[in-house]
Amino acid sequence: MAKEIDRIRARSAWATVKESPVITAIAVAPVVVVFGLVWWLLGGWAAFLLLVLLGVGAVFGGKLLR
């Protein structure tokens, strides 16, 4: 049953992105701004490391919340 809920949420999220890309852009904008600032201030490697850390945090944070 949990897999069905995840599929429903994924389809709903994708439908929202397709119907209103402006909402998606507003939601993603802070991450892009922080990434750009880190790249500008510290360089590409630091920005890449930040992306990896955020990805790891999202994966493990998602698993901990379940």
All heavy atoms as TSV, in Angstrom:
chain	resi	resn	atom	element	x	y	z
A	1	MET	N	N	0.823	-1.191	0.000
A	1	MET	CA	C	0.000	0.000	0.000
A	1	MET	C	C	0.868	1.255	0.000
A	1	MET	O	O	0.516	2.245	-0.618
A	1	MET	CB	C	-0.921	-0.008	1.210
A	1	MET	CG	C	-1.782	1.198	1.252
A	1	MET	SD	S	-3.455	0.745	1.547
A	1	MET	CE	C	-4.054	2.244	2.196
A	2	ALA	N	N	2.007	1.221	0.667
A	2	ALA	CA	C	2.883	2.395	0.718
A	2	ALA	C	C	3.403	2.759	-0.663
A	2	ALA	O	O	3.564	3.927	-0.990
A	2	ALA	CB	C	4.042	2.144	1.671
A	3	LYS	N	N	3.652	1.746	-1.487
A	3	LYS	CA	C	4.136	2.018	-2.841
A	3	LYS	C	C	3.078	2.750	-3.657
A	3	LYS	O	O	3.397	3.597	-4.470
A	3	LYS	CB	C	4.554	0.727	-3.529
A	3	LYS	CG	C	5.802	0.129	-2.953
A	3	LYS	CD	C	6.209	-1.111	-3.704
A	3	LYS	CE	C	7.470	-1.696	-3.089
A	3	LYS	NZ	N	7.908	-2.897	-3.788
A	4	GLU	N	N	1.822	2.406	-3.451
A	4	GLU	CA	C	0.741	3.084	-4.168
A	4	GLU	C	C	0.660	4.546	-3.753
A	4	GLU	O	O	0.442	5.412	-4.589
A	4	GLU	CB	C	-0.583	2.382	-3.901
A	4	GLU	CG	C	-0.675	1.011	-4.514
A	4	GLU	CD	C	-1.962	0.311	-4.160
A	4	GLU	OE1	O	-2.889	0.991	-3.680
A	4	GLU	OE2	O	-2.030	-0.901	-4.352
A	5	ILE	N	N	0.835	4.817	-2.487
A	5	ILE	CA	C	0.791	6.201	-2.012
A	5	ILE	C	C	1.937	6.995	-2.625
A	5	ILE	O	O	1.759	8.126	-3.073
A	5	ILE	CB	C	0.831	6.260	-0.473
A	5	ILE	CG1	C	-0.450	5.643	0.092
A	5	ILE	CG2	C	1.017	7.690	0.017
A	5	ILE	CD1	C	-0.438	5.471	1.587
A	6	ASP	N	N	3.131	6.396	-2.676
A	6	ASP	CA	C	4.269	7.078	-3.277
A	6	ASP	C	C	4.026	7.352	-4.759
A	6	ASP	O	O	4.398	8.409	-5.269
A	6	ASP	CB	C	5.540	6.253	-3.091
A	6	ASP	CG	C	6.004	6.224	-1.647
A	6	ASP	OD1	O	5.597	7.115	-0.876
A	6	ASP	OD2	O	6.768	5.318	-1.305
A	7	ARG	N	N	3.421	6.417	-5.448
A	7	ARG	CA	C	3.111	6.631	-6.864
A	7	ARG	C	C	2.102	7.756	-7.028
A	7	ARG	O	O	2.213	8.581	-7.931
A	7	ARG	CB	C	2.578	5.353	-7.486
A	7	ARG	CG	C	3.635	4.309	-7.687
A	7	ARG	CD	C	3.066	3.078	-8.323
A	7	ARG	NE	N	4.073	2.039	-8.391
A	7	ARG	CZ	C	3.819	0.790	-8.658
A	7	ARG	NH1	N	2.579	0.404	-8.896
A	7	ARG	NH2	N	4.789	-0.094	-8.699
A	8	ILE	N	N	1.113	7.779	-6.163
A	8	ILE	CA	C	0.094	8.832	-6.243
A	8	ILE	C	C	0.727	10.190	-5.977
A	8	ILE	O	O	0.452	11.163	-6.693
A	8	ILE	CB	C	-1.053	8.541	-5.251
A	8	ILE	CG1	C	-1.831	7.315	-5.707
A	8	ILE	CG2	C	-1.966	9.745	-5.117
A	8	ILE	CD1	C	-2.823	6.804	-4.691
A	9	ARG	N	N	1.579	10.273	-4.965
A	9	ARG	CA	C	2.251	11.545	-4.676
A	9	ARG	C	C	3.155	11.964	-5.825
A	9	ARG	O	O	3.215	13.140	-6.179
A	9	ARG	CB	C	3.077	11.437	-3.399
A	9	ARG	CG	C	2.253	11.459	-2.163
A	9	ARG	CD	C	3.132	11.454	-0.949
A	9	ARG	NE	N	2.342	11.523	0.261
A	9	ARG	CZ	C	2.827	11.455	1.467
A	9	ARG	NH1	N	4.123	11.306	1.644
A	9	ARG	NH2	N	2.036	11.532	2.509
A	10	ALA	N	N	3.876	11.016	-6.401
A	10	ALA	CA	C	4.763	11.338	-7.524
A	10	ALA	C	C	3.966	11.842	-8.719
A	10	ALA	O	O	4.350	12.825	-9.357
A	10	ALA	CB	C	5.590	10.112	-7.900
A	11	ARG	N	N	2.868	11.187	-9.016
A	11	ARG	CA	C	2.035	11.637	-10.142
A	11	ARG	C	C	1.417	12.998	-9.864
A	11	ARG	O	O	1.316	13.841	-10.760
A	11	ARG	CB	C	0.957	10.615	-10.434
A	11	ARG	CG	C	1.507	9.381	-11.101
A	11	ARG	CD	C	0.427	8.413	-11.467
A	11	ARG	NE	N	1.014	7.222	-12.076
A	11	ARG	CZ	C	0.396	6.078	-12.183
A	11	ARG	NH1	N	-0.839	5.949	-11.739
A	11	ARG	NH2	N	0.996	5.053	-12.742
A	12	SER	N	N	1.013	13.236	-8.629
A	12	SER	CA	C	0.448	14.541	-8.274
A	12	SER	C	C	1.491	15.642	-8.388
A	12	SER	O	O	1.205	16.731	-8.894
A	12	SER	CB	C	-0.111	14.501	-6.853
A	12	SER	OG	O	-1.140	13.567	-6.750
A	13	ALA	N	N	2.698	15.347	-7.923
A	13	ALA	CA	C	3.775	16.343	-8.020
A	13	ALA	C	C	4.098	16.631	-9.477
A	13	ALA	O	O	4.281	17.791	-9.865
A	13	ALA	CB	C	5.012	15.846	-7.289
A	14	TRP	N	N	4.174	15.597	-10.302
A	14	TRP	CA	C	4.483	15.795	-11.718
A	14	TRP	C	C	3.362	16.585	-12.402
A	14	TRP	O	O	3.627	17.446	-13.243
A	14	TRP	CB	C	4.697	14.452	-12.401
A	14	TRP	CG	C	5.100	14.584	-13.830
A	14	TRP	CD1	C	4.413	14.150	-14.906
A	14	TRP	CD2	C	6.283	15.224	-14.346
A	14	TRP	NE1	N	5.087	14.468	-16.062
A	14	TRP	CE2	C	6.232	15.131	-15.748
A	14	TRP	CE3	C	7.364	15.861	-13.754
A	14	TRP	CZ2	C	7.225	15.649	-16.558
A	14	TRP	CZ3	C	8.361	16.376	-14.575
A	14	TRP	CH2	C	8.286	16.272	-15.950
A	15	ALA	N	N	2.126	16.318	-12.050
A	15	ALA	CA	C	1.008	17.064	-12.626
A	15	ALA	C	C	1.080	18.538	-12.237
A	15	ALA	O	O	0.805	19.416	-13.055
A	15	ALA	CB	C	-0.315	16.465	-12.167
A	16	THR	N	N	1.492	18.819	-11.000
A	16	THR	CA	C	1.636	20.209	-10.563
A	16	THR	C	C	2.727	20.905	-11.358
A	16	THR	O	O	2.573	22.053	-11.784
A	16	THR	CB	C	1.963	20.265	-9.063
A	16	THR	OG1	O	0.910	19.629	-8.354
A	16	THR	CG2	C	2.115	21.694	-8.586
A	17	VAL	N	N	3.842	20.206	-11.576
A	17	VAL	CA	C	4.944	20.794	-12.351
A	17	VAL	C	C	4.491	21.080	-13.773
A	17	VAL	O	O	4.803	22.142	-14.333
A	17	VAL	CB	C	6.165	19.847	-12.345
A	17	VAL	CG1	C	7.212	20.292	-13.335
A	17	VAL	CG2	C	6.757	19.767	-10.949
A	18	LYS	N	N	3.759	20.154	-14.381
A	18	LYS	CA	C	3.306	20.347	-15.755
A	18	LYS	C	C	2.273	21.462	-15.867
A	18	LYS	O	O	2.286	22.226	-16.837
A	18	LYS	CB	C	2.742	19.050	-16.309
A	18	LYS	CG	C	3.832	18.050	-16.606
A	18	LYS	CD	C	3.442	16.712	-17.175
A	18	LYS	CE	C	2.077	16.398	-17.530
A	18	LYS	NZ	N	1.869	15.024	-18.007
A	19	GLU	N	N	1.392	21.569	-14.878
A	19	GLU	CA	C	0.336	22.576	-14.951
A	19	GLU	C	C	0.834	23.972	-14.604
A	19	GLU	O	O	0.347	24.955	-15.156
A	19	GLU	CB	C	-0.804	22.208	-14.014
A	19	GLU	CG	C	-1.636	21.058	-14.499
A	19	GLU	CD	C	-2.759	20.728	-13.541
A	19	GLU	OE1	O	-3.108	21.584	-12.704
A	19	GLU	OE2	O	-3.287	19.610	-13.632
A	20	SER	N	N	1.766	24.071	-13.662
A	20	SER	CA	C	2.218	25.383	-13.223
A	20	SER	C	C	3.729	25.380	-12.965
A	20	SER	O	O	4.168	25.217	-11.825
A	20	SER	CB	C	1.475	25.800	-11.965
A	20	SER	OG	O	1.862	27.092	-11.595
A	21	PRO	N	N	4.499	25.567	-14.000
A	21	PRO	CA	C	5.954	25.593	-13.810
A	21	PRO	C	C	6.418	26.785	-12.970
A	21	PRO	O	O	7.501	26.746	-12.402
A	21	PRO	CB	C	6.515	25.659	-15.231
A	21	PRO	CG	C	5.379	26.000	-16.105
A	21	PRO	CD	C	4.115	25.670	-15.392
A	22	VAL	N	N	5.591	27.800	-12.845
A	22	VAL	CA	C	5.964	28.959	-12.024
A	22	VAL	C	C	6.040	28.554	-10.553
A	22	VAL	O	O	6.964	28.973	-9.842
A	22	VAL	CB	C	4.953	30.113	-12.224
A	22	VAL	CG1	C	5.252	31.263	-11.291
A	22	VAL	CG2	C	4.962	30.570	-13.668
A	23	ILE	N	N	5.119	27.724	-10.094
A	23	ILE	CA	C	5.163	27.245	-8.708
A	23	ILE	C	C	6.454	26.471	-8.476
A	23	ILE	O	O	7.116	26.623	-7.447
A	23	ILE	CB	C	3.929	26.380	-8.394
A	23	ILE	CG1	C	2.670	27.239	-8.388
A	23	ILE	CG2	C	4.091	25.650	-7.068
A	23	ILE	CD1	C	1.392	26.443	-8.235
A	24	THR	N	N	6.827	25.636	-9.442
A	24	THR	CA	C	8.062	24.859	-9.330
A	24	THR	C	C	9.270	25.788	-9.289
A	24	THR	O	O	10.193	25.590	-8.490
A	24	THR	CB	C	8.184	23.890	-10.515
A	24	THR	OG1	O	7.006	23.090	-10.567
A	24	THR	CG2	C	9.401	23.015	-10.375
A	25	ALA	N	N	9.291	26.797	-10.134
A	25	ALA	CA	C	10.412	27.734	-10.161
A	25	ALA	C	C	10.531	28.489	-8.834
A	25	ALA	O	O	11.643	28.693	-8.327
A	25	ALA	CB	C	10.238	28.723	-11.315
A	26	ILE	N	N	9.409	28.874	-8.259
A	26	ILE	CA	C	9.436	29.576	-6.970
A	26	ILE	C	C	9.939	28.649	-5.871
A	26	ILE	O	O	10.700	29.063	-4.995
A	26	ILE	CB	C	8.039	30.135	-6.642
A	26	ILE	CG1	C	7.696	31.277	-7.598
A	26	ILE	CG2	C	7.963	30.612	-5.207
A	26	ILE	CD1	C	6.261	31.737	-7.538
A	27	ALA	N	N	9.551	27.391	-5.915
A	27	ALA	CA	C	9.980	26.433	-4.895
A	27	ALA	C	C	11.469	26.122	-5.008
A	27	ALA	O	O	12.141	25.894	-3.996
A	27	ALA	CB	C	9.165	25.157	-4.998
A	28	VAL	N	N	12.006	26.109	-6.211
A	28	VAL	CA	C	13.397	25.732	-6.436
A	28	VAL	C	C	14.335	26.940	-6.352
A	28	VAL	O	O	15.539	26.773	-6.135
A	28	VAL	CB	C	13.516	25.031	-7.809
A	28	VAL	CG1	C	14.951	24.740	-8.187
A	28	VAL	CG2	C	12.720	23.743	-7.797
A	29	ALA	N	N	13.833	28.134	-6.480
A	29	ALA	CA	C	14.656	29.337	-6.529
A	29	ALA	C	C	15.612	29.497	-5.337
A	29	ALA	O	O	16.784	29.816	-5.549
A	29	ALA	CB	C	13.783	30.571	-6.678
A	30	PRO	N	N	15.189	29.297	-4.106
A	30	PRO	CA	C	16.141	29.463	-2.998
A	30	PRO	C	C	17.327	28.507	-3.071
A	30	PRO	O	O	18.456	28.889	-2.766
A	30	PRO	CB	C	15.301	29.179	-1.746
A	30	PRO	CG	C	13.902	29.421	-2.156
A	30	PRO	CD	C	13.834	29.064	-3.601
A	31	VAL	N	N	17.090	27.291	-3.502
A	31	VAL	CA	C	18.188	26.319	-3.627
A	31	VAL	C	C	19.163	26.771	-4.704
A	31	VAL	O	O	20.381	26.695	-4.530
A	31	VAL	CB	C	17.622	24.915	-3.936
A	31	VAL	CG1	C	18.742	23.918	-4.179
A	31	VAL	CG2	C	16.724	24.450	-2.818
A	32	VAL	N	N	18.642	27.263	-5.811
A	32	VAL	CA	C	19.491	27.730	-6.903
A	32	VAL	C	C	20.299	28.950	-6.464
A	32	VAL	O	O	21.491	29.061	-6.770
A	32	VAL	CB	C	18.647	28.033	-8.153
A	32	VAL	CG1	C	19.477	28.687	-9.240
A	32	VAL	CG2	C	17.988	26.764	-8.665
A	33	VAL	N	N	19.685	29.852	-5.731
A	33	VAL	CA	C	20.386	31.049	-5.252
A	33	VAL	C	C	21.511	30.672	-4.289
A	33	VAL	O	O	22.632	31.166	-4.405
A	33	VAL	CB	C	19.401	32.040	-4.593
A	33	VAL	CG1	C	20.133	33.139	-3.862
A	33	VAL	CG2	C	18.464	32.624	-5.637
A	34	VAL	N	N	21.238	29.776	-3.349
A	34	VAL	CA	C	22.270	29.340	-2.398
A	34	VAL	C	C	23.391	28.631	-3.136
A	34	VAL	O	O	24.573	28.870	-2.868
A	34	VAL	CB	C	21.663	28.434	-1.303
A	34	VAL	CG1	C	22.742	27.749	-0.486
A	34	VAL	CG2	C	20.755	29.249	-0.405
A	35	PHE	N	N	23.049	27.765	-4.082
A	35	PHE	CA	C	24.068	27.076	-4.871
A	35	PHE	C	C	24.937	28.082	-5.629
A	35	PHE	O	O	26.166	27.965	-5.649
A	35	PHE	CB	C	23.400	26.106	-5.848
A	35	PHE	CG	C	24.367	25.367	-6.712
A	35	PHE	CD1	C	25.125	24.338	-6.201
A	35	PHE	CD2	C	24.517	25.695	-8.049
A	35	PHE	CE1	C	26.016	23.652	-6.998
A	35	PHE	CE2	C	25.400	25.024	-8.850
A	35	PHE	CZ	C	26.155	23.994	-8.332
A	36	GLY	N	N	24.315	29.076	-6.236
A	36	GLY	CA	C	25.071	30.099	-6.967
A	36	GLY	C	C	25.978	30.910	-6.059
A	36	GLY	O	O	27.120	31.213	-6.422
A	37	LEU	N	N	25.489	31.271	-4.886
A	37	LEU	CA	C	26.320	32.020	-3.944
A	37	LEU	C	C	27.508	31.205	-3.458
A	37	LEU	O	O	28.629	31.721	-3.369
A	37	LEU	CB	C	25.484	32.483	-2.748
A	37	LEU	CG	C	24.583	33.677	-2.989
A	37	LEU	CD1	C	23.686	33.921	-1.769
A	37	LEU	CD2	C	25.394	34.912	-3.294
A	38	VAL	N	N	27.279	29.936	-3.145
A	38	VAL	CA	C	28.382	29.077	-2.707
A	38	VAL	C	C	29.396	28.923	-3.837
A	38	VAL	O	O	30.604	28.985	-3.619
A	38	VAL	CB	C	27.859	27.697	-2.236
A	38	VAL	CG1	C	28.993	26.717	-2.019
A	38	VAL	CG2	C	27.051	27.865	-0.957
A	39	TRP	N	N	28.913	28.763	-5.061
A	39	TRP	CA	C	29.817	28.627	-6.205
A	39	TRP	C	C	30.645	29.902	-6.372
A	39	TRP	O	O	31.849	29.848	-6.597
A	39	TRP	CB	C	29.001	28.363	-7.466
A	39	TRP	CG	C	29.835	28.052	-8.675
A	39	TRP	CD1	C	30.738	28.859	-9.288
A	39	TRP	CD2	C	29.848	26.836	-9.401
A	39	TRP	NE1	N	31.294	28.240	-10.352
A	39	TRP	CE2	C	30.767	26.993	-10.446
A	39	TRP	CE3	C	29.147	25.649	-9.285
A	39	TRP	CZ2	C	31.016	25.980	-11.370
A	39	TRP	CZ3	C	29.401	24.656	-10.204
A	39	TRP	CH2	C	30.326	24.822	-11.222
A	40	TRP	N	N	29.989	31.042	-6.269
A	40	TRP	CA	C	30.670	32.316	-6.470
A	40	TRP	C	C	31.683	32.595	-5.365
A	40	TRP	O	O	32.788	33.060	-5.623
A	40	TRP	CB	C	29.628	33.430	-6.548
A	40	TRP	CG	C	30.186	34.793	-6.760
A	40	TRP	CD1	C	30.958	35.223	-7.793
A	40	TRP	CD2	C	30.006	35.913	-5.906
A	40	TRP	NE1	N	31.260	36.547	-7.641
A	40	TRP	CE2	C	30.686	37.004	-6.481
A	40	TRP	CE3	C	29.321	36.109	-4.716
A	40	TRP	CZ2	C	30.705	38.249	-5.903
A	40	TRP	CZ3	C	29.341	37.364	-4.147
A	40	TRP	CH2	C	30.029	38.414	-4.737
A	41	LEU	N	N	31.300	32.323	-4.113
A	41	LEU	CA	C	32.168	32.642	-2.980
A	41	LEU	C	C	33.271	31.611	-2.754
A	41	LEU	O	O	34.399	31.971	-2.417
A	41	LEU	CB	C	31.331	32.791	-1.705
A	41	LEU	CG	C	30.387	33.981	-1.666
A	41	LEU	CD1	C	29.489	33.894	-0.441
A	41	LEU	CD2	C	31.166	35.283	-1.676
A	42	LEU	N	N	32.959	30.334	-2.900
A	42	LEU	CA	C	33.899	29.289	-2.519
A	42	LEU	C	C	34.416	28.439	-3.679
A	42	LEU	O	O	35.371	27.700	-3.506
A	42	LEU	CB	C	33.261	28.369	-1.467
A	42	LEU	CG	C	32.794	29.062	-0.192
A	42	LEU	CD1	C	32.067	28.076	0.701
A	42	LEU	CD2	C	33.950	29.706	0.537
A	43	GLY	N	N	33.746	28.491	-4.811
A	43	GLY	CA	C	34.213	27.726	-5.958
A	43	GLY	C	C	33.319	26.534	-6.260
A	43	GLY	O	O	32.410	26.182	-5.509
A	44	GLY	N	N	33.630	25.887	-7.384
A	44	GLY	CA	C	32.813	24.783	-7.880
A	44	GLY	C	C	32.837	23.554	-6.998
A	44	GLY	O	O	31.820	22.878	-6.843
A	45	TRP	N	N	34.006	23.230	-6.423
A	45	TRP	CA	C	34.098	22.033	-5.590
A	45	TRP	C	C	33.238	22.149	-4.342
A	45	TRP	O	O	32.603	21.176	-3.934
A	45	TRP	CB	C	35.544	21.728	-5.216
A	45	TRP	CG	C	36.320	21.215	-6.380
A	45	TRP	CD1	C	37.245	21.887	-7.113
A	45	TRP	CD2	C	36.198	19.931	-6.990
A	45	TRP	NE1	N	37.710	21.110	-8.128
A	45	TRP	CE2	C	37.083	19.898	-8.072
A	45	TRP	CE3	C	35.409	18.816	-6.722
A	45	TRP	CZ2	C	37.205	18.774	-8.882
A	45	TRP	CZ3	C	35.548	17.701	-7.542
A	45	TRP	CH2	C	36.434	17.691	-8.598
A	46	ALA	N	N	33.222	23.313	-3.747
A	46	ALA	CA	C	32.396	23.517	-2.559
A	46	ALA	C	C	30.913	23.413	-2.912
A	46	ALA	O	O	30.119	22.847	-2.153
A	46	ALA	CB	C	32.701	24.864	-1.920
A	47	ALA	N	N	30.541	23.937	-4.072
A	47	ALA	CA	C	29.148	23.851	-4.502
A	47	ALA	C	C	28.767	22.397	-4.781
A	47	ALA	O	O	27.676	21.952	-4.420
A	47	ALA	CB	C	28.936	24.707	-5.742
A	48	PHE	N	N	29.679	21.649	-5.397
A	48	PHE	CA	C	29.418	20.232	-5.648
A	48	PHE	C	C	29.286	19.473	-4.335
A	48	PHE	O	O	28.387	18.646	-4.180
A	48	PHE	CB	C	30.549	19.635	-6.493
A	48	PHE	CG	C	30.400	18.161	-6.721
A	48	PHE	CD1	C	29.435	17.684	-7.596
A	48	PHE	CD2	C	31.207	17.261	-6.066
A	48	PHE	CE1	C	29.284	16.328	-7.810
A	48	PHE	CE2	C	31.070	15.902	-6.271
A	48	PHE	CZ	C	30.104	15.427	-7.143
A	49	LEU	N	N	30.151	19.775	-3.381
A	49	LEU	CA	C	30.081	19.137	-2.067
A	49	LEU	C	C	28.754	19.472	-1.379
A	49	LEU	O	O	28.138	18.615	-0.750
A	49	LEU	CB	C	31.260	19.575	-1.201
A	49	LEU	CG	C	31.350	18.966	0.186
A	49	LEU	CD1	C	31.531	17.460	0.101
A	49	LEU	CD2	C	32.497	19.584	0.957
A	50	LEU	N	N	28.308	20.710	-1.512
A	50	LEU	CA	C	27.017	21.107	-0.944
A	50	LEU	C	C	25.878	20.299	-1.559
A	50	LEU	O	O	24.994	19.827	-0.840
A	50	LEU	CB	C	26.785	22.602	-1.160
A	50	LEU	CG	C	25.440	23.142	-0.694
A	50	LEU	CD1	C	25.342	23.084	0.826
A	50	LEU	CD2	C	25.235	24.555	-1.186
A	51	LEU	N	N	25.906	20.108	-2.883
A	51	LEU	CA	C	24.875	19.305	-3.532
A	51	LEU	C	C	24.885	17.865	-3.038
A	51	LEU	O	O	23.829	17.276	-2.786
A	51	LEU	CB	C	25.074	19.321	-5.052
A	51	LEU	CG	C	24.577	20.531	-5.801
A	51	LEU	CD1	C	24.878	20.389	-7.287
A	51	LEU	CD2	C	23.098	20.731	-5.597
A	52	VAL	N	N	26.080	17.302	-2.886
A	52	VAL	CA	C	26.180	15.923	-2.393
A	52	VAL	C	C	25.627	15.831	-0.973
A	52	VAL	O	O	24.856	14.915	-0.648
A	52	VAL	CB	C	27.639	15.431	-2.461
A	52	VAL	CG1	C	27.809	14.115	-1.721
A	52	VAL	CG2	C	28.082	15.296	-3.908
A	53	LEU	N	N	25.998	16.776	-0.125
A	53	LEU	CA	C	25.518	16.755	1.254
A	53	LEU	C	C	24.001	16.931	1.324
A	53	LEU	O	O	23.328	16.272	2.127
A	53	LEU	CB	C	26.216	17.825	2.079
A	53	LEU	CG	C	27.697	17.585	2.370
A	53	LEU	CD1	C	28.298	18.785	3.081
A	53	LEU	CD2	C	27.881	16.327	3.190
A	54	LEU	N	N	23.456	17.802	0.500
A	54	LEU	CA	C	22.010	17.975	0.474
A	54	LEU	C	C	21.309	16.713	-0.034
A	54	LEU	O	O	20.257	16.332	0.477
A	54	LEU	CB	C	21.624	19.172	-0.397
A	54	LEU	CG	C	21.919	20.546	0.195
A	54	LEU	CD1	C	21.624	21.629	-0.835
A	54	LEU	CD2	C	21.123	20.778	1.454
A	55	GLY	N	N	21.891	16.063	-1.022
A	55	GLY	CA	C	21.327	14.820	-1.529
A	55	GLY	C	C	21.338	13.724	-0.485
A	55	GLY	O	O	20.347	13.017	-0.294
A	56	VAL	N	N	22.467	13.584	0.211
A	56	VAL	CA	C	22.564	12.583	1.274
A	56	VAL	C	C	21.570	12.900	2.383
A	56	VAL	O	O	20.885	12.015	2.905
A	56	VAL	CB	C	24.005	12.503	1.815
A	56	VAL	CG1	C	24.083	11.702	3.097
A	56	VAL	CG2	C	24.928	11.912	0.764
A	57	GLY	N	N	21.466	14.168	2.736
A	57	GLY	CA	C	20.509	14.564	3.768
A	57	GLY	C	C	19.075	14.287	3.364
A	57	GLY	O	O	18.262	13.852	4.181
A	58	ALA	N	N	18.755	14.498	2.091
A	58	ALA	CA	C	17.394	14.233	1.621
A	58	ALA	C	C	17.088	12.738	1.650
A	58	ALA	O	O	15.996	12.328	2.048
A	58	ALA	CB	C	17.211	14.779	0.211
A	59	VAL	N	N	18.061	11.935	1.251
A	59	VAL	CA	C	17.832	10.485	1.234
A	59	VAL	C	C	17.680	9.953	2.651
A	59	VAL	O	O	16.720	9.249	2.960
A	59	VAL	CB	C	18.981	9.769	0.495
A	59	VAL	CG1	C	18.908	8.269	0.720
A	59	VAL	CG2	C	18.939	10.085	-0.986
A	60	PHE	N	N	18.633	10.278	3.516
A	60	PHE	CA	C	18.566	9.756	4.874
A	60	PHE	C	C	17.463	10.425	5.690
A	60	PHE	O	O	16.832	9.783	6.518
A	60	PHE	CB	C	19.920	9.894	5.584
A	60	PHE	CG	C	20.921	8.899	5.101
A	60	PHE	CD1	C	22.084	9.313	4.491
A	60	PHE	CD2	C	20.698	7.546	5.242
A	60	PHE	CE1	C	23.003	8.399	4.026
A	60	PHE	CE2	C	21.611	6.620	4.788
A	60	PHE	CZ	C	22.773	7.039	4.176
A	61	GLY	N	N	17.217	11.695	5.457
A	61	GLY	CA	C	16.123	12.373	6.144
A	61	GLY	C	C	14.776	11.788	5.764
A	61	GLY	O	O	13.897	11.627	6.591
A	62	GLY	N	N	14.604	11.467	4.497
A	62	GLY	CA	C	13.369	10.847	4.042
A	62	GLY	C	C	13.153	9.470	4.640
A	62	GLY	O	O	12.045	9.089	4.976
A	63	LYS	N	N	14.245	8.731	4.790
A	63	LYS	CA	C	14.126	7.397	5.372
A	63	LYS	C	C	13.856	7.470	6.864
A	63	LYS	O	O	13.155	6.634	7.416
A	63	LYS	CB	C	15.393	6.588	5.107
A	63	LYS	CG	C	15.543	6.206	3.666
A	63	LYS	CD	C	16.694	5.290	3.432
A	63	LYS	CE	C	16.774	5.006	1.950
A	63	LYS	NZ	N	17.262	3.695	1.639
A	64	LEU	N	N	14.402	8.482	7.529
A	64	LEU	CA	C	14.175	8.623	8.963
A	64	LEU	C	C	12.752	9.080	9.274
A	64	LEU	O	O	12.214	8.759	10.316
A	64	LEU	CB	C	15.174	9.600	9.572
A	64	LEU	CG	C	16.629	9.131	9.619
A	64	LEU	CD1	C	17.524	10.239	10.138
A	64	LEU	CD2	C	16.770	7.906	10.493
A	65	LEU	N	N	12.152	9.836	8.364
A	65	LEU	CA	C	10.801	10.347	8.601
A	65	LEU	C	C	9.740	9.289	8.367
A	65	LEU	O	O	8.614	9.448	8.811
A	65	LEU	CB	C	10.533	11.551	7.695
A	65	LEU	CG	C	11.349	12.800	8.028
A	65	LEU	CD1	C	11.077	13.882	6.993
A	65	LEU	CD2	C	11.011	13.306	9.417
A	66	ARG	N	N	10.064	8.220	7.689
A	66	ARG	CA	C	9.066	7.182	7.401
A	66	ARG	C	C	8.834	6.295	8.550
A	66	ARG	O	O	9.381	5.957	9.409
A	66	ARG	CB	C	9.494	6.342	6.212
A	66	ARG	CG	C	9.339	7.118	4.938
A	66	ARG	CD	C	9.638	6.258	3.790
A	66	ARG	NE	N	9.559	7.080	2.589
A	66	ARG	CZ	C	9.593	6.606	1.386
A	66	ARG	NH1	N	9.710	5.326	1.191
A	66	ARG	NH2	N	9.514	7.389	0.363
